[in-house]
Amino acid sequence: MTKKILIIGAGELGLSLIQSFTSHPSKPSVSVLLRPGSKTDLSSYPVNIIHGDISGPISEVSPLLKGYDVVISATGFAGGPGSQIGLAKAALEAGVKHYFPWQFGVDYDTIGRGSSQPLFDEQLDVRDLLRSQSKTKWTIVSTGLFTSFLFHPSFGVVNLNPDDKRATVNALGGWSNAVTITSAEDIGRLTSKIVLDDPEDIPQGVVFIAGDTITFEDVYKQIERVGWKVDKKVTTVEELEEKRKADPDDVGPKYGLIWARKVGVSWDFEDTWNAKKGVETESLGKWVDKNLQKP
């Protein structure tokens, strides 16, 4: 029986999910929920487009989610505080059969409440809500950091300067701190396999995947390997705390502290769903070879 899938959002992860689900051999029926007025062009994909505001009242969001076997949120934190718990409540009210919330990231259970990133507490609220009921099945795909974000200047770890062929790599907390990373392409591909390879036995609860688990030392070594000159620095937990106190509105130190404290941000690759299934993923080295232009 054809699975009816709804993907919410078409950003970096949403597009990867759309590509992976529409190319899966089981040929599910895929719909995509976009914001009203969205100019996103999905004409090259065999998908149904619906429009709706997921930040609206639950009574208005819930009807948008009705009738699907699987609903996957790829919205990120763009909706602001309250958006994740609101969407989860709407999914339950809609009677969604299987819900995948936006939790494609770190191990929020291990990090716990009261972390330096306030939005993480809402992720735990979503987990508490889903665990408190039994009508709607749910799966959380823990991915670690998106590989592309590791190289985004706003994250504060890698800064590339092609003009002078130099890179700066900043270790959050220390060079031996471990980080689990997964590319958006792998997240989309693995999620589609989790849902569709054995549709009658979708794993439930928290499922850990990974493209690679590396250290900040591995990051600078991979960048050096392809020919960049690397300037190395370390930002300690204490320095990040000072930055957070000096500017409470700056999200950079709030995120940096999560990785600097090295709690809930990495797991053994061998223990992941994809490793146990023998599904190959993109390592840090492969990502660098494909995406990092040699100077």
ZALUMGU-975221 format. One record per residue (C-alpha): x, y, z. Coordinates in Angstrom, 2 decimals. Each point is the difference from the previous one (the first is absolute). Example, Ala and Ser with C-alpha at 12.3 -4.5 7.8 and 13.67 -1.06 7.14 Angstrom:
BEGIN
+---------+---------+---------+
!       u !       v !       w !
+---------+---------+---------+
!   12.30 !   -4.50 !    7.80 !
!    1.37 !    3.44 !   -0.66 !
+---------+---------+---------+
end
This chain:
BEGIN
+---------+---------+---------+
!       u !       v !       w !
+---------+---------+---------+
!    0.00 !    0.00 !    0.00 !
!    1.35 !    3.41 !   -1.00 !
!    1.22 !    2.04 !    2.95 !
!   -1.32 !    3.56 !    0.26 !
!    2.85 !    2.23 !    1.17 !
!   -0.14 !    3.67 !    0.98 !
!    3.26 !    1.96 !    0.22 !
!   -0.26 !    3.37 !    1.71 !
!    2.47 !    2.50 !   -1.41 !
!    2.35 !    0.08 !   -3.00 !
!    3.24 !    1.43 !    1.32 !
!    3.34 !   -1.83 !   -0.06 !
!   -1.37 !   -3.06 !    1.80 !
!   -3.47 !    0.20 !   -1.50 !
!    1.38 !   -0.13 !   -3.54 !
!    2.17 !   -2.97 !    0.89 !
!   -3.02 !   -1.80 !    1.45 !
!   -2.04 !    0.80 !   -3.11 !
!    2.74 !   -1.33 !   -2.29 !
!    0.44 !   -3.18 !    2.03 !
!   -3.65 !   -0.84 !    0.51 !
!   -1.03 !    0.67 !   -3.61 !
!    2.88 !   -2.13 !   -1.32 !
!   -0.64 !   -2.95 !    2.35 !
!   -0.96 !   -3.15 !   -1.90 !
!   -3.21 !   -0.42 !    2.02 !
!   -1.32 !    3.19 !   -1.67 !
!   -1.91 !    1.55 !    2.90 !
!   -2.49 !    2.82 !   -0.43 !
!    1.89 !    3.10 !    1.15 !
!   -1.53 !    3.34 !    0.94 !
!    1.89 !    3.10 !    1.10 !
!   -1.38 !    2.67 !    2.31 !
!    1.34 !    3.48 !   -0.79 !
!   -0.64 !    3.41 !    1.52 !
!   -2.71 !    2.11 !   -1.67 !
!    1.60 !    2.01 !   -2.78 !
!    3.10 !   -2.20 !   -0.17 !
!    1.86 !    0.33 !   -3.29 !
!    1.72 !   -3.38 !    0.38 !
!    0.03 !   -1.79 !   -3.36 !
!   -0.57 !   -3.74 !    0.37 !
!   -1.28 !   -0.54 !   -3.53 !
!    2.77 !   -2.51 !   -0.75 !
!   -1.25 !   -2.36 !    2.72 !
!   -3.13 !   -2.19 !   -0.06 !
!   -1.52 !    1.59 !    3.10 !
!   -3.27 !    1.56 !    1.04 !
!    0.38 !    3.56 !    1.31 !
!   -2.17 !    1.33 !    2.80 !
!    0.30 !    3.33 !    1.75 !
!   -0.58 !    0.84 !    3.63 !
!    1.36 !    1.90 !    2.97 !
!    1.28 !   -2.46 !    2.60 !
!    0.43 !    2.82 !    2.52 !
!   -3.75 !    0.56 !    0.11 !
!   -2.46 !   -1.38 !    2.56 !
!    0.03 !   -3.76 !    0.46 !
!   -3.61 !   -0.14 !   -1.20 !
!    1.15 !    1.43 !   -3.35 !
!    3.22 !   -2.01 !   -0.31 !
!   -1.47 !   -3.37 !    0.90 !
!   -2.22 !   -0.34 !   -3.12 !
!    3.09 !    0.48 !   -2.19 !
!    1.52 !   -3.17 !    1.48 !
!   -3.02 !   -2.31 !   -0.21 !
!   -0.03 !   -3.11 !   -2.13 !
!    3.74 !   -0.70 !   -0.21 !
!    1.79 !   -3.18 !    1.00 !
!    3.21 !    1.87 !    0.84 !
!    0.55 !    3.69 !    0.71 !
!    3.61 !    1.26 !    0.10 !
!    0.84 !    3.48 !    1.23 !
!    2.99 !    1.61 !   -1.72 !
!   -0.72 !    3.49 !    1.27 !
!    3.06 !    0.65 !    2.16 !
!   -0.16 !    2.62 !    2.72 !
!   -1.16 !    2.71 !   -2.41 !
!   -3.50 !   -0.02 !    1.46 !
!    1.29 !    1.34 !    3.30 !
!   -0.97 !   -0.95 !    3.57 !
!   -3.13 !   -2.12 !    0.27 !
!   -0.07 !   -1.12 !   -3.62 !
!    1.32 !   -3.54 !    0.63 !
!   -2.34 !   -0.85 !    2.86 !
!   -2.90 !    1.58 !   -1.87 !
!    0.65 !   -2.14 !   -3.06 !
!    0.30 !   -3.15 !    2.11 !
!   -3.35 !    0.75 !    1.67 !
!   -1.55 !    0.55 !   -3.42 !
!    1.37 !   -3.34 !   -1.22 !
!   -1.55 !   -1.80 !    2.96 !
!   -3.32 !    1.78 !   -0.45 !
!    0.03 !   -0.89 !   -3.70 !
!    0.43 !   -3.68 !    0.82 !
!    3.21 !   -0.28 !   -2.02 !
!    1.01 !   -3.65 !   -0.12 !
!    3.76 !    0.59 !    0.30 !
!    1.67 !    3.31 !    0.81 !
!    3.62 !    1.01 !   -0.51 !
!    0.52 !    3.32 !    1.84 !
!    2.74 !    2.48 !   -0.79 !
!    2.65 !   -1.58 !    2.23 !
!    2.65 !   -0.62 !   -2.64 !
!    2.88 !    1.01 !    2.24 !
!    1.64 !   -0.72 !    3.33 !
!   -0.99 !   -2.36 !    2.81 !
!   -2.37 !    2.31 !    1.89 !
!   -0.76 !   -2.63 !    2.66 !
!    3.66 !   -0.20 !    1.00 !
!    0.51 !    3.77 !   -0.11 !
!   -3.03 !    0.48 !    2.23 !
!   -1.91 !    3.10 !    0.97 !
!    1.51 !    3.35 !    0.84 !
!    2.75 !   -0.10 !   -2.63 !
!    1.56 !    3.11 !   -1.51 !
!   -2.40 !   -0.24 !   -2.96 !
!   -3.55 !    0.74 !    1.29 !
!   -1.69 !   -1.43 !   -3.10 !
!    1.31 !   -3.44 !    0.94 !
!   -2.40 !   -0.16 !    2.96 !
!   -2.91 !    0.12 !   -2.43 !
!    1.43 !   -3.03 !   -1.78 !
!   -0.27 !   -1.84 !    3.32 !
!   -3.58 !    1.26 !    0.37 !
!   -0.77 !   -1.61 !   -3.37 !
!    1.57 !   -3.28 !    1.14 !
!   -1.97 !    0.06 !    3.25 !
!   -3.22 !    0.60 !   -1.93 !
!    0.63 !   -2.85 !   -2.45 !
!    1.02 !   -2.38 !    2.78 !
!   -3.15 !    0.83 !    1.97 !
!   -2.31 !   -1.51 !   -2.62 !
!   -0.29 !   -3.24 !   -1.97 !
!   -2.35 !    0.82 !   -2.87 !
!    2.53 !    1.59 !   -2.34 !
!    3.22 !   -1.86 !   -0.70 !
!    3.09 !    2.18 !   -0.10 !
!    3.63 !   -0.15 !   -0.99 !
!    2.79 !    2.47 !    0.68 !
!    3.02 !   -0.15 !   -2.29 !
!    3.04 !    1.26 !    1.91 !
!    2.59 !    1.11 !   -2.53 !
!    2.50 !    2.11 !    1.86 !
!    1.12 !    3.18 !   -1.73 !
!   -0.78 !    0.53 !   -3.68 !
!    3.39 !   -0.37 !   -1.70 !
!   -0.49 !    3.19 !   -2.01 !
!   -0.61 !    1.98 !    3.20 !
!    3.37 !   -1.12 !    1.37 !
!    1.53 !    2.08 !   -2.80 !
!   -2.39 !    2.97 !    0.28 !
!    1.74 !    3.12 !    1.38 !
!   -2.93 !    0.68 !    2.36 !
!    0.75 !   -3.22 !    1.90 !
!    3.41 !    1.34 !    0.87 !
!    2.10 !   -3.10 !   -0.68 !
!    1.26 !    0.32 !   -3.59 !
!    0.69 !    3.25 !   -1.80 !
!    1.39 !   -0.29 !   -3.53 !
!    1.79 !    2.87 !   -1.72 !
!    0.64 !   -0.97 !   -3.64 !
!    1.81 !    3.29 !   -0.72 !
!    3.04 !   -0.92 !    2.08 !
!   -0.60 !   -3.76 !   -0.11 !
!   -0.29 !   -0.22 !    3.77 !
!   -2.59 !   -1.44 !    2.33 !
!   -0.61 !    0.52 !    3.69 !
!   -1.26 !   -2.97 !    2.01 !
!   -1.30 !    0.74 !    3.48 !
!   -0.39 !   -2.96 !    2.36 !
!   -2.98 !    0.45 !    2.31 !
!    1.20 !   -1.13 !    3.40 !
!    3.06 !   -1.89 !   -1.23 !
!    1.47 !   -1.89 !   -2.96 !
!   -1.05 !   -3.41 !    1.33 !
!   -3.68 !    0.95 !    0.33 !
!   -2.07 !   -2.34 !   -2.16 !
!   -2.78 !    1.04 !   -2.38 !
!   -2.43 !   -2.18 !   -1.95 !
!   -0.77 !    1.40 !   -3.45 !
!   -2.36 !   -1.06 !   -2.79 !
!   -0.52 !    1.66 !   -3.38 !
!   -3.49 !    1.17 !   -0.91 !
!    0.07 !   -2.39 !   -2.96 !
!    0.71 !   -2.95 !    2.29 !
!   -2.68 !    1.09 !    2.47 !
!   -2.57 !    0.06 !   -2.77 !
!    1.14 !   -3.33 !   -1.43 !
!    0.17 !   -1.80 !    3.34 !
!   -3.35 !    1.39 !    1.14 !
!   -1.65 !   -1.25 !   -3.17 !
!    1.53 !   -3.44 !    0.57 !
!   -1.14 !   -0.02 !    3.64 !
!   -3.55 !    0.77 !   -1.14 !
!   -0.28 !   -1.97 !   -3.23 !
!    2.44 !   -2.93 !   -0.06 !
!   -2.18 !   -1.92 !    2.47 !
!   -3.18 !    2.10 !    0.26 !
!   -1.74 !   -2.45 !    2.33 !
!    2.82 !    0.18 !    2.53 !
!    1.18 !    3.60 !    0.20 !
!    2.31 !    0.35 !    3.02 !
!   -1.61 !    2.09 !    2.71 !
!    1.43 !    2.28 !    2.67 !
!    3.41 !    1.61 !   -0.43 !
!    2.11 !   -1.37 !   -2.87 !
!    3.64 !    1.06 !   -0.26 !
!    1.65 !    0.39 !   -3.39 !
!    3.34 !    1.52 !   -1.04 !
!    2.07 !    0.86 !   -3.01 !
!    3.09 !    0.09 !    2.19 !
!    1.10 !    0.60 !    3.57 !
!    3.12 !    2.13 !    0.10 !
!    1.98 !    2.37 !    2.23 !
!    0.88 !    3.62 !   -0.61 !
!    3.55 !   -1.23 !   -0.59 !
!   -1.33 !   -2.11 !   -2.89 !
!   -1.58 !    3.13 !   -1.47 !
!    3.23 !    1.95 !   -0.35 !
!    1.90 !   -3.08 !   -1.21 !
!   -2.53 !   -0.59 !   -2.80 !
!    0.20 !    3.63 !   -1.07 !
!    3.80 !   -0.14 !    0.02 !
!   -0.15 !   -3.25 !   -1.98 !
!   -1.50 !    1.77 !   -3.02 !
!    2.59 !    2.75 !    0.02 !
!   -1.20 !    2.81 !    2.25 !
!    2.24 !    1.72 !    2.52 !
!   -1.81 !   -0.20 !    3.33 !
!    0.15 !    2.39 !    2.94 !
!   -1.10 !   -1.83 !    3.12 !
!   -1.63 !    1.37 !    3.13 !
!   -2.00 !   -1.28 !    2.96 !
!   -2.98 !    1.70 !    1.63 !
!   -0.56 !   -1.31 !    3.51 !
!   -3.25 !   -0.47 !    1.85 !
!    0.99 !    2.89 !    2.28 !
!    0.58 !    2.33 !   -2.96 !
!   -3.36 !   -0.89 !   -1.52 !
!   -1.73 !    0.58 !    3.33 !
!    1.56 !    3.46 !    0.19 !
!   -1.17 !    0.79 !   -3.53 !
!   -3.52 !   -1.17 !    0.84 !
!   -0.13 !    2.20 !    3.10 !
!    1.35 !    3.00 !   -1.91 !
!   -2.64 !   -0.32 !   -2.75 !
!   -2.99 !   -2.16 !    1.05 !
!   -1.64 !    0.51 !   -3.40 !
!    2.92 !   -1.48 !   -1.97 !
!   -0.98 !   -3.55 !   -1.00 !
!    3.58 !   -0.93 !   -0.94 !
!    1.32 !   -0.64 !    3.53 !
!   -3.25 !   -1.76 !    0.92 !
!    0.51 !   -2.55 !   -2.75 !
!    3.75 !   -0.17 !    0.45 !
!   -0.38 !   -0.95 !    3.65 !
!   -2.06 !   -3.06 !   -0.94 !
!    2.94 !   -1.50 !   -1.91 !
!    2.68 !    1.36 !    2.31 !
!   -1.58 !   -1.88 !    2.91 !
!    0.11 !   -3.20 !   -2.10 !
!   -3.24 !   -1.42 !    1.43 !
!   -2.56 !   -1.56 !   -2.35 !
!    1.71 !    1.15 !   -3.21 !
!    1.71 !   -3.23 !   -1.07 !
!   -0.57 !   -3.75 !   -0.05 !
!    1.93 !   -3.01 !   -1.22 !
!   -0.39 !   -0.48 !   -3.74 !
!   -0.06 !   -3.79 !    0.40 !
!   -3.15 !    0.26 !    2.15 !
!   -2.03 !    1.98 !   -2.55 !
!   -2.98 !   -1.29 !   -1.97 !
!    1.82 !    0.42 !   -3.31 !
!    3.17 !   -1.77 !    1.18 !
!   -2.00 !   -2.97 !    1.25 !
!   -1.88 !   -0.14 !   -3.31 !
!    3.22 !    0.28 !   -1.99 !
!   -1.12 !    3.20 !   -1.72 !
!    2.97 !    2.08 !   -1.14 !
!    0.01 !    3.70 !    0.90 !
!    2.13 !    3.03 !   -0.79 !
!    2.98 !    0.36 !    2.31 !
!    1.63 !    3.32 !    0.82 !
!    2.78 !   -0.80 !   -2.45 !
!   -2.43 !   -0.74 !   -2.82 !
!   -1.94 !    3.19 !    0.70 !
!    3.22 !    2.05 !   -0.08 !
!    1.04 !   -1.61 !   -3.30 !
!   -3.38 !    0.80 !   -1.55 !
!   -0.66 !    3.46 !    1.39 !
!    3.23 !    1.68 !    1.07 !
!    1.72 !    1.60 !   -2.95 !
!    3.74 !   -0.51 !    0.06 !
!    1.91 !    3.29 !    0.19 !
+---------+---------+---------+
end
